[in-house]
Amino acid sequence: MVRSPERFAVLANPQIPEAVELAETIGQHLGGEAFWGPLNDDQLRDQIAKQPVDLCIALGGDGTMLRAGHLCAPLRIPILGINLGRFGFLTEVRKQDWKQALSRVMAGDYWLEERMMLRAEHMRGDKVLGTWEVLNECFIGRGELVRPVNLVTEIDGRHLTTYLADGLIVATATGSTAYALAAGGPILPPELRNVVIVPVAPHLSMDRAIVLHEGSSVKVEVRTDYQAILSVDGSPPILLEDRDRVELRAADNVVHFARLQDPHYFYRNLTSRMNQNPTSQVGQ
């Protein structure tokens, strides 16, 4: 069951001027129980953490939805995405339809879609150097030098294989339509709680994607004499040293997206997005 939200946070991609302007317009439209601003505003993020809202409205593209998911998942705040980006796999509403969409949401005419997240840990020996919650994927692989790295991979504590590759993607079903798809991985419906492993440019190595059960754990150990990196949901890379490990498993938190379309929307939207690349006209 969903309830009609009363308190709102409107978060804009700070790199899209139109998003920042629209956030203010929507905030004023919603009235006194709404606050708004750029997604990277620390004061705004602290306000949401201290005074949780009923709904977060994210203005931007899929990257904006990822950042909003990282913020909102631990607070159990659902997210409604208004697309001002390109593909919009994760967003729900076209920018010209935001008034009608908010009228439905405020009337309780929407449903919540649950998306699994991964918990990733960067290990060096017995030390945990970093921990993240991941909505799309982790990439473990080579850095600036165009040389493959050895990636010793275990599933549930058992050796799977050692990839010699540019990298390895470990993704959720949400991430299956992002980097994992570009690397030749399978498309998974968003409600599945599975983990996908996809090698990137493997050389004389296993070249097939693997789909794991949600209860599986994955450990990837880097073996290299030169630079390797970890990137989480497209964030700036973290440098990895030889024998560093990245350990992944299902996270406790999940992301909830507010949906207005029928539950079978995924396949319809997938077809339209796969048939039209919005960047195809760049440079023409």
Secondary structure, DSSP 4 states (H G I P E B T S, - for coil): -------EEEEE-TT-HHHHHHHHHHHHHH-TTEEEEETT-HHHHHHHHHS--SEEEEEESHHHHHHHHHHHGGGT--EEEEE-SSS-SS--EEGGGHHHHHHHHHTT--EEEEEEEEEEEEEETTEEEEEEEESSEEEEEE-SS---EEEEEEETTEEEEEEEESEEEEE-TGGGGTHHHHTTPPP--TT---EEEEEES-SSS--S-EEE-TT--EEEEEE-SS-EEEEETTPPPEEE-TT-EEEEEEEEEEEEEEE-S-TTHHHHHHHHHHT--TTTTTT-
